[in-house]
Amino acid sequence: MTSIANLNQAEYWNGDAGAAWVKHQERLDAVLAPFTEASLIAMGSIEMLRVLDVGCGCGESTEKLAERQADVTGIDISEPMIAHANRRSEKGRALHFVCGDAATYQDDAGFDRIYSRFGCMFFENPVAAFAHLRHLLRGKGSAHLMCWQSPRHNPWMAIAGRAIAPFLPEQPARDPKAPGPFAFSDQDYVNAILEQAGFTEINFESLQRSVCMAPSVSEAIAFQMDIGPAARALRSMDETTREKALGAIHGALLPYQTDAGVEMSGAVWLIRAS
């Protein structure tokens, strides 16, 4: 483990959250697949280039980068996820995994590309983190990031939280720019971070895709109980309240049941910066 700048994230992703992502790795990769493929295509050719995959999680994105003939290092702060990535990775490719904090990670050789599939929104000091990542780039290197747009454009992530809100005590207003899945939803905010970190030629592309959460509503609920903003809240409830909240989630998801599964829309930013 490298030195840690993001202590809160280290605690979170080495606890229940990391274990949940390992448990649901196959489902999560399937859900994210349409976005993953689009982000890889947007990068262009990376053959023979060194790539750092920031927030690689259980390693699927790292493997996809290696399939494109890149020499890839996947880094994540979660020990459970990196351990799972090592277990499932295909040997013989030019890839390896590091358990550490990308905000402090050192590599003397440098990288041609920095890539992140939904792993770049969790830095507690994003300007410092991205300034550090910029220094890891060599030559005419570039960063290729993918992050979620706002919750209103991603109902598949937000619908369960809205459904259970009436069953929760009044919550203090949350800083929308605090580390989390939607921290980089504001284009102007992210542009300012990257500019302050020393990046130039910053470009945003909006991408929308249909998201299949699960084959059925019951499976989608089981998924939401472990993954996403509603998971922690559900765990904090007493049994009676939880049953009512789960009923509310069921009612909210039911209209999205199709022959193909529980489907709704999702939207991301594809960001390129030199």
N, C-alpha and C positions, 0 to 999 in steps of 0.2 A: 504494500500500500504506500503510495506517495504521501507527502505532507498534505494535510486537509485544510482547505480554506472554507469549505462549505459544510460546517459541522452539523447544522440542522438537517441538511440533505443526507449526510452520511448516516445519521441516526435513523431517519425515516426509511431510506432505501435498504438499510441493513436489518430492518425489522419486518413487520407484517407485510409492508408494501412489496418488498423484494421477494418474499416468499410467495405472495399472491401472483406476481408476474411470472415467476417460475412455474407455478401451478397451471396458469392459463396461457403459457407461452404459445402453444399452437393456435389457439383461438385468437389471441392478440395479433399474431403475425398474419393470420387470415383476414382479420378485420382491416389491418393496415396495408395489406398487399396492394390495393389500387394506388395508394399514395406513394408507397415505396417504389413501385415500378416507375411512376411518373418522375419522381425525384432523381432516380438513377439515369433515366433518359435525358433529363435536363442537364446533367453534368457533362454530357458528351463523352468522348473517349478518355479513359483513364489507364489504358494499357501501359504497363511498365512504370507507372507513377506511384509514389509513396502517398498513402492516404491515412489520415487519422479520423476514426469514426467516434465522435464524441457522444457519450451517453448511449453506448451500444446495447445496453440491456443484455438480453439472452443471446445476442450474437447473430441474429438472422441478417440484419443489414450489413454486418461485417462480411458475412459469407457471400452476400449478393455482390458486394464490391469486389471481393476476391475473384468471383466468377468472371468479372470483367477484366481479369488479368492485371489487377493492381496488387501492390504490396501493401497490405492493410494492417493497421494496429487498431483494435477496438478497445476503448477505455470506458470504464463505468465505475461509479463509486460504490456499487452494490456487490458485496462478496457473494451472496447467493446467486445473483444473476451471472456474474463472471464464472463462477464454478459451473453453472449449468451450460454456459456458452462453451466452455472447454470440453465438457462431456459430450456435447452434441455436434461439435464442429468437425467438418470433414478434413482429415489429415492430408497432407501433401500439397496443400495450397499455401501461398505466401501470405499467411495471416497469423496473428497471435493476439492474445487478450491481456490487458493490464487492469488490475483492480486499483483504481486511484482516482484522484480529483483532476479533471482536465484543466482546471484553473491554475494548477501548480506543476503539472506534468512536464518533465524535461526530456528532450531527445536531441542529441547533438547533430544527427544527420539532417533533421528537418523534414518537412512534408511539402508535397506539391499541391495537395488538396486537403482541406478540412471539411468533413461531412458530418451532418447530424440529422438523424430522423427522430424528431421530437425529444431530443436530449439537451437542447440548448437554452431552455426557458427556466432553468432551475438554479442559476448562479445567484448567490446572495449579493455579489458585487459584479454585475454583468459587464460594466465598462472595463474593470481591471481584468476580468476573465478573458474577454475578447482581445484586449491588448496583449495578454500573454499568448493567446492562441495565434495572433497575428505574427508574433515573433517566432513561432514554430514553423511558419511558412518560409519557403526558400524560393529564390528567383521570382518568377511571375505567378506565384501561387495564389490560390483563391479559396474562399469559403463557400460552401453550398449547404444551406440550412433549410430545414422544413419545420414549420411550427403551426399550431392551430390558430385559426381565426377565432372570432368571438363566440361565446356560447350560443348566441342566437343563430349562428350559422352552423352549429354543430349540435343539433338536438339529440343525437345519439349519445352524447356525453352529458348533456344537461337535463334531459327529461326526467330522469330518476330523482335528481336533486330537487327539482321543482315540485315533483309529486309528493315528496316526503316533507317539504318545508312546513306544512301546517302541523306536523307532529313534533317539531323541534322547538326548543325554547328560543326566544328572540336572540339572534346572533348579532354581534357587532359588525359594522360594515368592514368588509375585507378590502385591502388595497389590491386593486386589479393588476397592479404591476409587481406584486410580491411573487417570489418564485412559485411556479405552478404551471399547469398545462396551458393556461390562457395568458400567461404573463407577456407573451410577445404578440398578442392579437392586434395591438395598435401599431400600425405601420410607421407613423411618425416617431413613436417612442423607440422602436427598434432601429430605425434609420439613424436616430441621434446617438444611440449606444454604439453602433458600428462606426459612425464618423468619429466620435470621441476616442474610440479604440484605435483609430488610424486607418480604417478601411476606406476604400474609394470605389467608384463605379458600382454603387449599390443598386441592385435591381430587384423588384418584387414582382412575382407572377402569382395571380390568384388561381387556385385549382379547386374545383368541386368534384366530388365523386359520391356515388351511392355507397352506403355502408351497411353491410349485413352483420348485425350484432350477434345473431345466433339463429339456429334453425327454428326455434320456438320461443314463445313468450316465457315459458318456465325456465328455459335454459338462459335466456337473456337476463332474467331476474337473478339467477344463480351467479351469472357473470358480474352483474352490478353489485352484488353483495360483497364481492372481493375486490373489484377494480372500479376506480372512478370516484368522483366527489362524494357519492352517496354511501360508499362502503364504510367509512369511518363512522358516519352518523348512525347508520343502522346498527353497528356493533355497540354503540353507546346506549341504545334504547332497552327498556325492559321488554320482556317477551310479548306482553299484550300490545304495547305500542308498536313494536316491530311488526307484528302480524297485521295491524291496521295499515302501517306504512307500506308493507309489501303488497297489500291489496290495492293501495293507491298506485303503486308502480305498475301492477298488472293492468289496471284500468287505463293508465297512460300509454302503455306499450301496445295494447291490444289493437288499436287502429292501424298499427304499422306492420301487422302480421300479413305476409304474402305467401304465395306458394313456395317462394325461394327462401323464406325466413323472415326475421324481423328486420326490416330495411328502413333506413331514413338517410337524410343527407349529411354530408360532412364537407368542410372547407378548410383549406390550409393556405399558407403562404410558402412559396418556393423563393428563397432568397439567395442571390449570388452577390458576392463582394470580393473585390481584388485587394 
